Amino acid sequence: MSAAPHEEPLDALRTLLRSFGQIVLQRDAATGACVLAAWLVSDARLACAALTGAIAANVGAVLRGYACADTRDGLHGFNGALAALAAFTFIADDATAMAVAILAATAAAWLLGPWERLLRSRGLGVYSSPCLLVTWAWLPLVHPAPTRAAGSEAIAWLDPLRGLLAGIAQTSFACGALAGALILGGIALSSMRAACFALVGAALATSAQWLAGAGGASFDAGLLGFNGALVALAVADCGALAALAGVGVSVVLQQVAAFHGLPALTAPFVVATWTTRRLMRDTRRTRANSPDCPPEDGAAPGHREQASRAVLPER
């Protein structure tokens, strides 16, 4: 009995950390702690935003009567954290950003139930789509008018490893190589294989977009690699070929959005993952001797195939 007062706060902390871990598709509190550390070394404002969003989303999930087990696994908190991070990324005024963050995170949690049922009826996973829908609802009110993507810039002077790690950092809105190293280390604590997939996915996406003419500033900021890293994480259980195909689709989608000056956020990751997993399942159904690719509502590294995704300008 004496231990009970100490168990509830620890459980709440684990729930928050798992919500952060689910952003990079890992149901692991240690991964979430590394993601939180990445925000702190990047910008403490981001850590505040993520905590606010995850708490608001979890409260909203409780009020909606969603399964407590899913909440403890971080499945309701990660989209709320992402929605709040988006608010603090696009809105300069802290007071306005906080108000939008709380409302957006709560809306993402309330949207999750019916949206998940709709997607699962079509064999699709949720990933970060609730965050995308909520963010796109208010983003036109604050985002500047679309502009054409800048032309390519020389990047010979940039450190490729720093740009690659910055791409890993952008999966959770963080900036910089140190933040990326912390997040990659957190993924490795949960799964070394997942960390390798994330690193290779970011490298492939970054290289492809640079060769396609993406700007050096975007390379240095890590904006070229985060969707590729997330896709590779989401389809890692389907094998290297699926990951390669998914990264390719995400690169094309991100280039199209950049060309039109649209804030794609993590839509390239979500759509590429939906497309790749559907194609892999359809292909493997025709091969009686091939292992079946796990369904999108059943078993990814985190999210139980609801996966997550992050956001930033140009995303």
C-alpha positions, 0 to 999 in steps of 0.5 A: 500500500505504501508504494501506491502513491509513488506508482501513479506519478511514475506511470504518468511519466512513462505515459508521457515519455512513451508518447514522445517515443511514439513520434519515432515509432518506438513504444519505449520510455527510454526513447522518449527520454532521449527525444525530450533531451533532444528538444531541451538541447535544441530549444526548451520552447519545444520541450514545453510545447510537446509536454503541453500537447501530450498532456492535453491529448491524453486528457482529451483521450480520457474524456472521450473514453478511449482505451487506457492501455492505448493511452499508456502506450503513448498512442493518444499523446504523440499526435497531440505533442506533434500538433503542439510542436507545429503550433510553436513552430509556425506561430511566433507569439508564445501566448497564441502558440500555447492557446493553439497548441492546447486546442490542436492537441485536444482536437487531434485526440478527439479526432483519433477515434473516428478517423482511426476507424475510417482508416482501418476499414480501408486497411490503413494506419493512422500515423501522424495524420490526425496532427496533419489534419488539425494543423492544416485546418489553422495553418492557412491563417498564419502561414505566409503565401506559397513561394517557389522553392529556392534553387540549389545551393552549393553544399560542399562546405557542409558536413554531410554527417551533421546534415544527416543527423539534423534530418533525424532531429527534424522527425520531432521538430528538433534542430541540430546534429546533437539533437539528431544524435540523441534521437538516433541513440534513443531509437537504438535503445529500443531497436538497433535495427530500427536505428539503422533503418532510420539512418539509412532512410534519412541518408537516401532521402537527403541524397536524392533530394540534394541530387534533385536540386534541393537547397543547401540551407535545407540540407544543413537544417535536416529538412531533406531527410526526416520524411525518409527516416520516418518511412524507413522506420514505419516499413522496416518490418516489411524489409529493405526493399519496402523501405527503399520503395517507401523512401523513394515515394516520399522523396517524390512527394516532398519534391512536388510539395516544395516545387509548389511552395506547399507546407507538406509537413509529414504528409510525404511520410504518411502517404508513402507508408500507406502506399508502400504497405498496401503494395507490399501486401498486395504483392505478397498475397500473390506469392504463396511461399512469401511471408505476409507483410504485417497489416497496418493495424497490427504491428509496427515498431511502435504505434502498433502500426499507427506510427507517427510523424513530425513537422516543421516549415517546409514539411 
